[in-house]
Amino acid sequence: MDPCGKISHGFSSPFDCIIFDLDDTLYSSKTGIGEAIKRNIDDLLVEKFGFEESKASSLRIELFKTYGSSLAGLRALGYDITADDYHSFVHGRLPYDVIKPDLQLRNLLLSIKQHKIIFTNSDRIHAMKALDRLGIRDCFEQIICFETINPKLDKATRPDEIPVVLKPSPEAMKIALEVVKVDPRRTLFLDDSPRNIAAGKNVGLRTVLVGTAMKTMEADYAVETVTNIVKVIPEIWYSKEEEEEDEKMMSCVISEMDSALATTTVGA
């Protein structure tokens, strides 16, 4: 009997669903997108609200620490800015061409038979642009984004009437789980933020910290890149019991995935 048969036919895994963060998780922070976002927020504070240029960066940091994001902070303080205007300014001028198609990542995602979901604090337009640049949008069944977890924000009659909801708030995690309708105990959650990982753990998700090989207290696993899950979490493709019953399974999974991931990443 082919020991690899379980990988694609009748496999048994402890996970039914895998939820992925997007920015700095599915593509590297080394692209510079994150830094570009920070610069755009600083420009927004200066150009739209008249803050001093020398104080914009420190204000952005303070808004993030206190309110979770600059948008949330500005609206909580009564500044009249819509989510659409904020995202248009901050994401609309990003250099998306630095995000390259990643065939290695695509092959990995296509090998995963469980439900695959994106869960990002970013708006839908940004999420789709980034996923399209990576060449992986069709690998996911659903995108949970800013609009998903803030469905009533545009109904507010004043900026501070309805708070902005984002990871790692318990409300954001609750909304996400209600949308995807999964058992958190059988769901993997991958994110590059230790705070988001802790929030995921608090609602019962199995957690994977991305960007480091060092686990935090709330992380069940840690991987430097998403493609490392092949070796770190092989039970995505089969159960621990199967590994114990058949030691060939481990080498078979790794061999098949290494072959799939060996394809050179395509440039754009």
MARRO-408038 format. One line per 10 residues: number of its first residue (from 1); their letters; for each residue x, y, z of N, C-alpha, C. Coordinates in nm, 3 decimals. Each point is the difference from the previous one (the first is absolute). Example, Ala and Ser with C-alpha at 12.3 -4.5 7.8 and 13.67 -1.06 7.14 Angstrom:
1 = as = 1.319,-0.569,0.780,-0.089,0.119,0.000,0.090,0.120,0.000  -0.035,0.105,-0.072,0.082,0.119,0.006,-0.077,0.109,0.073;
//
This chain:
1 = mdpcgkishg = 0.085,-0.120,0.000,-0.085,0.120,0.000,0.088,0.124,0.000  -0.037,0.101,-0.077,0.077,0.123,-0.008,-0.014,0.077,0.129  0.109,0.019,0.076,-0.010,0.071,0.126,-0.035,0.146,-0.017  0.011,0.052,-0.120,-0.033,0.140,-0.023,-0.148,0.020,-0.030  -0.071,-0.106,-0.012,-0.142,0.012,-0.037,-0.081,0.080,0.097  0.037,-0.004,0.128,-0.077,0.069,0.102,0.009,0.151,-0.013  0.104,0.047,-0.069,0.020,0.144,-0.009,-0.114,0.065,-0.077  -0.041,-0.060,-0.106,-0.102,0.063,-0.084,-0.130,-0.078,-0.004  -0.002,-0.117,0.058,-0.122,-0.080,-0.006,-0.035,-0.051,0.140  -0.109,0.052,0.056,-0.047,-0.048,0.128,0.094,0.030,0.115;
11 = fsspfdciif = 0.072,0.112,-0.006,0.093,0.032,0.107,-0.076,0.037,0.127  0.067,-0.013,0.111,-0.059,0.036,0.128,0.090,0.100,0.069  -0.050,0.121,0.020,0.078,0.105,0.063,-0.077,0.057,0.118  0.070,0.050,0.101,-0.070,0.063,0.113,-0.055,0.138,-0.034  0.024,0.048,-0.123,-0.043,0.134,-0.037,-0.101,-0.005,-0.115  -0.108,0.076,0.016,-0.102,0.010,-0.104,0.011,0.130,-0.078  0.067,0.098,0.060,0.006,0.133,-0.061,0.132,0.067,0.038  0.052,0.080,-0.093,0.122,0.076,0.027,-0.027,0.146,-0.035  0.020,0.087,0.099,-0.023,0.144,-0.016,0.135,0.071,-0.007  0.019,0.077,-0.106,0.127,0.069,-0.023,-0.016,0.151,0.011;
21 = dlddtlyssk = 0.087,0.064,0.075,0.017,0.144,-0.011,0.062,0.028,-0.137  -0.001,0.125,-0.043,0.053,0.033,-0.132,0.135,0.071,0.006  -0.002,0.128,0.040,0.121,0.082,-0.004,0.106,-0.049,0.098  0.122,-0.014,-0.049,0.115,-0.048,0.078,-0.015,-0.145,0.044  -0.101,-0.068,-0.053,-0.019,-0.143,0.027,0.011,-0.078,-0.130  -0.084,0.032,-0.097,0.007,-0.069,-0.129,0.105,0.060,-0.092  0.044,0.120,0.030,0.118,0.055,-0.068,0.088,0.067,0.105  0.127,0.010,-0.029,0.098,0.043,0.098,-0.008,0.149,0.030  0.031,0.035,0.123,0.009,0.141,0.039,0.114,0.069,-0.075  0.091,-0.079,-0.056,0.114,0.056,-0.073,-0.042,0.067,-0.131;
31 = tgigeaikrn = -0.125,-0.020,-0.043,-0.047,0.069,-0.120,-0.002,0.151,0.020  -0.014,0.042,0.125,-0.007,0.143,0.028,-0.140,0.056,0.001  -0.100,-0.084,-0.023,-0.139,0.047,-0.001,-0.038,0.058,0.137  0.040,-0.068,0.106,-0.034,0.048,0.134,0.057,0.137,0.028  0.125,0.023,-0.039,0.062,0.130,0.020,-0.068,0.106,-0.086  -0.040,-0.038,-0.120,-0.070,0.094,-0.088,-0.134,0.041,0.060  -0.068,-0.095,0.064,-0.127,0.030,0.066,0.022,0.101,0.112  0.105,-0.019,0.078,0.030,0.094,0.109,0.027,0.140,-0.054  0.075,0.009,-0.109,0.029,0.131,-0.059,-0.128,0.065,-0.050  -0.088,-0.080,-0.060,-0.125,0.055,-0.051,-0.090,0.050,0.113;
41 = iddllvekfg = 0.000,-0.071,0.112,-0.078,0.045,0.116,0.056,0.132,0.051  0.132,0.010,0.008,0.062,0.125,0.042,-0.041,0.115,-0.092  0.002,-0.027,-0.131,-0.040,0.102,-0.097,-0.146,0.038,0.019  -0.083,-0.098,0.030,-0.142,0.027,0.024,-0.018,0.094,0.118  0.070,-0.027,0.107,-0.011,0.083,0.120,0.041,0.144,-0.027  0.100,0.016,-0.085,0.049,0.134,-0.033,-0.091,0.070,-0.100  -0.031,-0.069,-0.111,-0.072,0.063,-0.110,-0.149,0.019,0.028  -0.061,-0.097,0.066,-0.145,0.005,0.021,-0.040,0.067,0.131  0.087,-0.011,0.100,-0.040,0.049,0.132,0.092,0.107,0.056  0.104,0.036,-0.073,0.082,0.112,0.038,0.097,-0.021,0.114;
51 = feeskasslr = 0.029,-0.126,0.032,0.098,-0.024,0.106,0.140,0.035,-0.051  0.088,0.038,0.093,0.136,0.032,-0.037,0.071,-0.124,-0.055  0.075,0.020,-0.106,0.070,-0.112,-0.063,0.096,-0.068,0.097  0.063,0.076,0.086,0.097,-0.055,0.094,-0.065,-0.086,0.108  -0.131,0.016,0.019,-0.070,-0.075,0.104,-0.090,-0.111,-0.055  -0.007,-0.013,-0.132,-0.093,-0.094,-0.061,0.031,-0.144,0.038  0.126,-0.039,-0.006,0.036,-0.139,0.030,-0.031,-0.037,0.144  0.034,0.087,0.094,-0.027,-0.029,0.141,-0.150,-0.003,0.027  -0.077,0.083,-0.069,-0.145,-0.001,0.015,-0.058,-0.130,-0.054  0.049,-0.043,-0.115,-0.047,-0.127,-0.057,0.024,-0.115,0.096;
61 = ielfktygss = 0.118,-0.003,0.060,0.033,-0.106,0.095,-0.092,0.006,0.121  -0.026,0.120,0.048,-0.087,0.016,0.118,-0.144,-0.041,-0.031  -0.048,0.034,-0.118,-0.135,-0.039,-0.040,-0.011,-0.152,-0.008  0.105,-0.064,-0.054,-0.001,-0.145,-0.011,-0.001,-0.066,0.138  0.086,0.050,0.089,0.008,-0.058,0.134,-0.129,0.017,0.079  -0.064,0.113,-0.017,-0.119,0.031,0.080,-0.128,-0.055,-0.061  -0.012,0.007,-0.133,-0.127,-0.034,-0.064,0.008,-0.120,-0.096  0.119,-0.050,-0.029,0.013,-0.115,-0.088,0.032,0.034,-0.143  -0.031,0.123,-0.042,0.036,0.047,-0.134,-0.017,0.151,-0.004  0.060,0.063,-0.101,-0.014,0.145,-0.014,-0.143,0.037,-0.034;
71 = laglralgyd = -0.065,-0.079,-0.085,-0.140,0.028,-0.034,-0.088,-0.006,0.123  0.015,-0.106,0.079,-0.080,-0.015,0.121,0.023,0.117,0.095  0.125,0.041,0.014,0.033,0.109,0.090,-0.057,0.133,-0.047  0.017,0.029,-0.128,-0.051,0.126,-0.054,-0.151,0.011,0.017  -0.071,-0.107,-0.030,-0.145,0.003,0.012,-0.044,0.007,0.147  0.070,-0.070,0.087,-0.034,0.005,0.142,0.019,0.140,0.057  0.097,0.073,-0.056,0.027,0.136,0.046,-0.088,0.104,-0.070  -0.088,-0.048,-0.089,-0.096,0.090,-0.063,0.040,0.055,-0.135  0.112,-0.043,-0.055,0.041,0.048,-0.132,-0.087,-0.065,-0.108  -0.050,0.084,-0.090,-0.097,-0.045,-0.100,0.072,-0.060,-0.120;
81 = itaddyhsfv = 0.019,-0.132,0.004,0.059,-0.071,-0.113,-0.070,-0.135,-0.013  -0.040,-0.033,-0.121,-0.065,-0.129,-0.023,0.105,-0.107,-0.021  -0.041,-0.124,0.019,0.092,-0.112,-0.023,0.044,-0.004,-0.145  -0.092,0.028,-0.092,0.035,-0.003,-0.143,0.105,0.106,-0.033  -0.017,0.120,0.055,0.097,0.107,-0.027,0.136,-0.034,0.060  0.000,-0.057,0.119,0.124,-0.039,0.066,0.075,-0.106,-0.082  -0.072,-0.105,-0.036,0.064,-0.109,-0.074,0.043,0.045,-0.140  -0.077,0.087,-0.061,0.035,0.051,-0.132,0.132,0.076,0.006  0.019,0.078,0.105,0.123,0.078,0.016,0.117,-0.090,0.038  -0.020,-0.085,0.100,0.109,-0.080,0.057,0.041,-0.115,-0.092;
91 = hgrlpydvik = -0.098,-0.067,-0.061,0.030,-0.114,-0.086,0.003,0.036,-0.148  -0.069,0.105,-0.036,-0.014,0.035,-0.141,0.129,0.038,-0.069  0.100,0.041,0.078,0.126,0.042,-0.060,0.115,-0.098,0.030  -0.035,-0.122,0.039,0.102,-0.100,0.031,0.067,-0.053,-0.127  0.129,-0.034,0.007,0.071,-0.056,-0.117,-0.022,-0.151,-0.010  -0.120,-0.039,-0.044,-0.036,-0.143,-0.002,0.092,-0.084,-0.089  0.071,0.066,-0.091,0.087,-0.077,-0.089,0.114,-0.068,0.073  0.026,0.039,0.126,0.108,-0.067,0.076,-0.045,-0.137,0.051  -0.130,-0.028,-0.003,-0.051,-0.132,0.036,0.003,-0.087,-0.125  0.081,-0.105,0.002,0.019,-0.083,-0.118,-0.083,-0.127,0.006;
101 = pdlqlrnlll = -0.041,-0.053,-0.116,-0.069,-0.130,-0.001,0.085,-0.106,0.068  -0.062,-0.079,0.084,0.072,-0.100,0.079,-0.055,-0.139,-0.033  0.061,-0.066,-0.099,-0.046,-0.130,-0.043,0.022,-0.106,0.108  0.107,0.017,0.077,0.028,-0.093,0.109,-0.114,0.002,0.102  -0.043,0.119,0.037,-0.110,0.014,0.094,-0.130,-0.053,-0.060  -0.021,0.028,-0.128,-0.122,-0.048,-0.066,-0.006,-0.153,0.002  0.111,-0.065,-0.032,0.003,-0.146,0.002,-0.032,-0.055,0.139  0.055,0.065,0.101,-0.029,-0.041,0.137,-0.149,0.010,0.031  -0.057,0.115,-0.032,-0.142,0.022,0.029,-0.089,-0.099,-0.075  0.034,-0.029,-0.123,-0.081,-0.093,-0.078,0.010,-0.142,0.054;
111 = sikqhkiift = 0.108,-0.031,0.071,0.014,-0.134,0.057,-0.082,-0.018,0.127  -0.044,0.113,0.058,-0.079,-0.005,0.125,-0.147,-0.017,-0.036  -0.060,-0.109,0.044,-0.137,-0.031,-0.038,-0.105,0.059,0.093  0.043,0.048,0.115,-0.095,0.060,0.095,-0.049,0.136,-0.052  -0.106,0.050,0.065,-0.049,0.133,-0.031,0.111,0.101,0.029  0.020,0.096,-0.090,0.103,0.101,0.017,-0.064,0.139,-0.005  0.024,0.079,0.104,-0.064,0.130,0.017,0.106,0.106,0.024  -0.021,0.120,-0.057,0.082,0.117,0.033,-0.069,0.079,0.110  0.076,0.043,0.101,-0.054,0.085,0.106,0.098,0.116,0.019  -0.035,0.117,-0.052,0.087,0.116,0.003,-0.073,0.122,0.053;
121 = nsdrihamka = 0.074,0.090,0.064,-0.057,0.128,0.043,-0.011,0.098,-0.116  0.063,-0.031,-0.112,0.001,0.089,-0.115,-0.135,-0.002,-0.072  -0.022,0.101,-0.082,-0.124,0.006,-0.077,0.004,-0.100,-0.114  -0.117,-0.028,-0.056,-0.012,-0.105,-0.102,0.080,0.033,-0.126  0.001,0.124,-0.041,0.072,0.036,-0.122,0.149,-0.030,0.016  0.058,0.038,0.114,0.141,-0.028,0.024,0.025,-0.150,0.003  -0.087,-0.073,0.068,0.017,-0.146,0.011,0.000,-0.064,-0.137  -0.093,0.039,-0.085,-0.009,-0.061,-0.133,0.120,0.037,-0.087  0.046,0.124,0.012,0.118,0.041,-0.077,0.123,-0.081,0.041  0.021,-0.015,0.131,0.116,-0.074,0.049,-0.008,-0.147,-0.040;
131 = ldrlgirdcf = -0.118,-0.060,0.014,-0.017,-0.141,-0.036,0.018,-0.020,-0.151  -0.048,0.095,-0.078,0.017,-0.009,-0.145,0.147,0.011,-0.038  0.073,0.090,0.066,0.143,0.013,-0.027,0.074,-0.129,0.032  -0.040,-0.067,0.110,0.062,-0.126,0.038,-0.044,-0.114,-0.091  -0.113,0.018,-0.068,-0.053,-0.104,-0.087,-0.071,-0.111,0.075  -0.064,0.035,0.113,-0.060,-0.104,0.085,-0.144,0.030,0.041  -0.062,0.103,-0.060,-0.135,0.034,0.047,-0.097,-0.116,-0.012  0.014,-0.078,-0.109,-0.092,-0.111,-0.022,0.025,-0.118,0.093  0.104,0.007,0.082,0.029,-0.110,0.094,-0.087,0.009,0.125  -0.072,0.110,0.018,-0.076,0.022,0.123,-0.149,0.005,-0.027;
141 = eqiicfetin = -0.076,-0.056,0.093,-0.145,-0.002,-0.013,-0.063,0.132,0.041  0.066,0.071,0.089,-0.064,0.116,0.060,0.106,0.099,0.048  -0.035,0.130,-0.004,0.085,0.105,0.054,-0.076,0.072,0.110  0.048,-0.013,0.122,-0.054,0.077,0.112,0.089,0.122,0.013  -0.057,0.118,-0.017,0.080,0.121,-0.006,-0.065,0.111,0.082  0.050,0.122,-0.015,-0.050,0.113,0.077,-0.151,0.014,-0.012  -0.050,-0.011,-0.123,-0.144,0.018,-0.021,-0.081,-0.111,0.068  0.055,-0.120,0.007,-0.070,-0.112,0.063,-0.020,0.023,0.149  0.103,0.051,0.066,-0.006,0.015,0.146,-0.048,0.139,0.043  -0.027,0.086,-0.099,-0.055,0.133,0.029,-0.120,0.028,-0.091;
151 = pkldkatrpd = -0.101,-0.085,0.002,-0.109,0.012,-0.098,-0.089,0.123,0.017  0.000,0.060,0.119,-0.090,0.113,0.027,0.072,0.133,0.010  0.130,0.000,-0.024,0.078,0.122,0.023,-0.048,0.116,-0.087  -0.040,-0.029,-0.124,-0.042,0.107,-0.090,-0.137,0.056,0.036  -0.067,-0.062,0.099,-0.130,0.050,0.043,0.012,0.102,0.113  0.123,0.018,0.051,0.022,0.092,0.111,-0.033,0.143,-0.042  -0.066,0.075,0.090,-0.035,0.139,-0.029,0.111,0.096,0.046  0.093,-0.052,0.081,0.117,0.078,0.040,0.118,-0.096,0.016  0.123,0.049,-0.015,0.116,-0.091,-0.002,0.016,-0.089,0.123  -0.034,0.053,0.118,0.023,-0.076,0.123,-0.121,-0.083,0.043;
161 = eipvvlkpsp = -0.103,-0.010,-0.085,-0.122,-0.070,0.038,0.019,-0.152,0.003  0.065,-0.053,-0.101,0.022,-0.144,-0.010,0.149,-0.027,-0.001  0.053,-0.072,0.099,0.145,-0.027,0.005,0.044,-0.088,-0.116  0.122,0.022,-0.047,0.060,-0.085,-0.102,0.043,-0.132,0.065  -0.035,-0.111,-0.064,0.033,-0.133,0.052,0.112,-0.061,-0.085  0.105,-0.048,0.067,0.115,-0.059,-0.068,0.058,-0.111,0.086  0.073,-0.095,-0.064,0.084,-0.089,0.079,0.097,0.088,0.078  0.030,-0.029,0.124,-0.028,-0.124,0.075,-0.120,0.007,0.095  -0.096,0.090,-0.026,-0.111,0.013,0.093,-0.083,-0.128,0.004  -0.053,-0.035,0.116,-0.086,-0.119,0.011,-0.119,0.006,-0.095;
171 = eamkialevv = -0.053,0.122,-0.022,-0.115,0.014,-0.089,0.036,-0.039,-0.144  0.119,0.041,-0.044,0.044,-0.035,-0.136,0.014,-0.151,-0.014  0.060,-0.064,0.100,0.018,-0.144,-0.005,-0.135,-0.071,0.000  -0.093,0.050,0.081,-0.134,-0.060,0.008,-0.073,0.010,-0.133  0.007,0.119,-0.061,-0.066,0.019,-0.129,0.058,-0.094,-0.105  0.133,-0.013,-0.002,0.064,-0.087,-0.098,-0.046,-0.144,0.014  -0.006,-0.049,0.124,-0.042,-0.138,0.022,-0.147,-0.019,-0.037  -0.082,0.101,0.024,-0.141,-0.009,-0.037,-0.016,-0.004,-0.151  0.084,0.072,-0.071,-0.008,0.006,-0.146,0.042,-0.133,-0.062  0.111,-0.057,0.047,0.050,-0.122,-0.063,-0.068,-0.126,0.051;
181 = kvdprrtlfl = -0.065,0.011,0.118,-0.076,-0.113,0.055,0.087,-0.127,0.012  0.109,0.011,0.075,0.090,-0.113,0.019,0.017,-0.029,0.149  0.047,-0.120,0.029,0.037,-0.037,0.136,0.141,0.053,0.024  0.018,0.097,0.089,0.134,0.057,0.019,0.103,-0.103,0.043  -0.044,-0.106,0.067,0.094,-0.104,0.045,0.058,-0.078,-0.117  -0.065,0.006,-0.116,0.047,-0.070,-0.119,0.040,0.098,-0.110  0.039,0.121,0.044,0.035,0.106,-0.095,0.137,0.057,0.033  0.085,0.008,-0.101,0.132,0.062,0.014,-0.011,0.147,-0.036  0.066,0.086,0.078,0.000,0.144,-0.024,0.143,0.048,-0.011  0.038,0.050,-0.119,0.136,0.047,-0.025,0.004,0.152,-0.005;
191 = ddsprniaag = 0.091,0.060,0.078,0.009,0.145,0.005,0.142,0.038,0.042  0.047,0.116,-0.044,0.134,0.045,0.037,0.002,0.082,0.128  -0.118,0.036,0.053,-0.009,0.084,0.119,-0.020,-0.084,0.126  0.091,0.008,0.097,-0.020,-0.072,0.127,-0.131,0.038,0.070  -0.041,0.127,-0.014,-0.126,0.042,0.062,-0.119,-0.070,-0.066  0.005,-0.013,-0.132,-0.109,-0.068,-0.069,0.000,-0.150,0.030  0.120,-0.056,0.015,0.011,-0.141,0.036,-0.060,-0.024,0.138  0.027,0.089,0.093,-0.057,-0.013,0.135,-0.152,0.010,-0.005  -0.052,0.090,-0.085,-0.145,0.013,-0.013,-0.061,-0.126,-0.060  0.070,-0.059,-0.097,-0.048,-0.124,-0.059,-0.002,-0.113,0.102;
201 = knvglrtvlv = 0.103,-0.007,0.080,0.007,-0.104,0.104,-0.113,0.016,0.100  -0.035,0.124,0.030,-0.106,0.027,0.098,-0.137,-0.047,-0.045  -0.019,-0.013,-0.131,-0.129,-0.048,-0.050,0.007,-0.147,-0.040  0.112,-0.066,0.034,0.008,-0.144,-0.020,0.066,-0.048,-0.127  0.055,0.093,-0.080,0.065,-0.040,-0.125,0.136,-0.063,0.028  0.043,-0.088,-0.090,0.138,-0.050,0.001,0.083,0.105,-0.074  0.108,0.044,0.057,0.067,0.119,-0.048,0.139,-0.026,-0.055  0.034,0.077,-0.105,0.130,-0.009,-0.065,0.057,0.141,-0.015  0.108,0.030,0.072,0.065,0.130,-0.012,0.095,-0.004,-0.119  -0.018,0.094,-0.092,0.079,0.004,-0.123,0.106,0.111,0.009;
211 = gtamktmead = 0.119,-0.031,-0.050,0.107,0.099,-0.002,0.114,-0.030,0.095  -0.014,-0.106,0.079,0.102,-0.038,0.096,-0.011,-0.149,0.030  0.111,-0.059,0.039,-0.002,-0.141,0.040,-0.021,-0.015,0.150  -0.011,0.114,0.070,-0.018,0.000,0.145,-0.147,0.017,0.036  -0.057,-0.096,0.070,-0.140,0.006,0.039,-0.019,0.098,0.115  -0.114,0.067,0.001,-0.043,0.074,0.116,-0.084,-0.094,0.087  -0.039,0.047,0.117,-0.078,-0.084,0.089,-0.131,-0.043,-0.063  -0.059,0.087,-0.082,-0.131,-0.029,-0.059,0.009,-0.070,-0.135  0.120,-0.018,-0.053,0.016,-0.063,-0.132,0.022,-0.150,0.015  -0.082,-0.078,-0.069,0.020,-0.145,-0.002,0.119,-0.038,-0.089;
221 = yavetvtniv = 0.020,0.081,-0.105,0.109,-0.024,-0.093,0.062,0.136,-0.036  0.122,-0.005,-0.055,0.065,0.120,-0.051,0.076,-0.037,-0.126  -0.014,0.082,-0.105,0.069,-0.025,-0.126,0.055,0.132,-0.053  0.117,-0.006,-0.060,0.060,0.122,-0.055,-0.075,0.046,-0.124  -0.048,-0.094,-0.080,-0.083,0.032,-0.116,-0.114,-0.101,-0.008  -0.106,0.036,-0.069,-0.115,-0.088,-0.012,0.038,-0.134,-0.061  0.091,0.000,-0.096,0.037,-0.126,-0.065,0.068,-0.098,0.096  0.048,0.048,0.114,0.062,-0.087,0.099,-0.100,-0.091,0.072  -0.130,0.025,-0.018,-0.100,-0.083,0.068,0.006,-0.145,-0.048  0.057,-0.023,-0.117,0.013,-0.137,-0.052,0.075,-0.088,0.100;
231 = kvipeiwysk = 0.108,0.053,0.053,0.082,-0.078,0.093,-0.045,0.018,0.145  -0.050,0.118,0.034,-0.036,0.028,0.139,-0.138,-0.055,0.037  -0.093,0.003,-0.096,-0.137,-0.046,0.028,-0.044,-0.099,-0.109  0.068,-0.112,-0.013,-0.039,-0.097,-0.105,-0.137,-0.060,0.022  -0.052,0.011,0.125,-0.133,-0.056,0.027,-0.111,0.075,-0.073  0.033,0.110,-0.067,-0.098,0.063,-0.090,-0.040,-0.100,-0.107  0.096,-0.083,-0.040,-0.024,-0.096,-0.108,-0.039,-0.139,0.052  0.025,-0.029,0.126,-0.038,-0.130,0.057,0.006,0.010,0.152  -0.062,-0.093,0.069,-0.009,0.005,0.146,0.124,-0.054,0.067  0.018,0.035,0.128,0.111,-0.052,0.079,-0.009,-0.153,0.011;
241 = eeeeedekmm = -0.123,-0.050,0.008,-0.018,-0.145,0.011,0.053,-0.070,-0.125  -0.025,0.061,-0.115,0.050,-0.058,-0.124,0.152,0.001,-0.004  0.059,0.106,0.055,0.146,0.006,0.005,0.055,-0.113,0.086  -0.065,-0.024,0.113,0.046,-0.105,0.090,-0.020,-0.138,-0.062  -0.109,-0.015,-0.074,-0.030,-0.129,-0.061,0.090,-0.028,-0.120  0.038,0.103,-0.069,0.077,-0.019,-0.122,0.108,0.106,-0.011  0.122,-0.036,0.035,0.109,0.097,-0.001,0.033,0.046,-0.141  -0.045,-0.074,-0.100,0.026,0.041,-0.137,-0.080,0.125,-0.037  -0.109,0.024,0.075,-0.085,0.113,-0.033,0.076,0.132,0.007  0.078,0.017,0.105,0.074,0.124,0.019,0.093,0.028,-0.118;
251 = scvisemdsa = 0.081,-0.097,-0.035,0.094,0.019,-0.109,-0.072,0.020,-0.132  -0.116,-0.064,-0.013,-0.077,0.012,-0.123,-0.056,0.140,-0.015  -0.057,0.053,0.109,-0.055,0.135,-0.004,0.108,0.101,-0.032  0.112,-0.010,0.073,0.109,0.095,-0.021,0.053,-0.009,-0.142  0.014,-0.124,-0.052,0.051,-0.019,-0.135,-0.091,0.063,-0.104  -0.131,-0.025,0.014,-0.095,0.055,-0.097,-0.004,0.152,0.006  0.000,0.054,0.123,-0.007,0.144,0.014,0.130,0.067,-0.043  0.112,-0.059,0.030,0.127,0.057,-0.044,0.004,0.008,-0.152  -0.055,-0.102,-0.066,-0.005,0.000,-0.146,-0.087,0.114,-0.051  -0.113,0.019,0.068,-0.093,0.106,-0.041,0.060,0.138,0.025;
261 = latttvga = 0.070,0.013,0.112,0.054,0.129,0.038,0.133,0.031,-0.067  0.056,-0.097,-0.072,0.131,0.020,-0.062,-0.008,0.092,-0.120  -0.123,0.024,-0.050,-0.016,0.086,-0.116,0.049,0.140,0.032  0.078,0.058,-0.086,0.056,0.133,0.023,-0.111,0.103,0.000  0.002,0.091,0.098,-0.097,0.109,0.007,0.009,0.086,-0.125  -0.116,0.029,-0.059,-0.003,0.076,-0.123,0.005,0.150,0.030  0.079,0.076,-0.072,0.005,0.144,0.019,-0.108,0.067,-0.082  -0.027,0.125,0.034,-0.105,0.073,-0.072,0.058,0.124,-0.067;
//
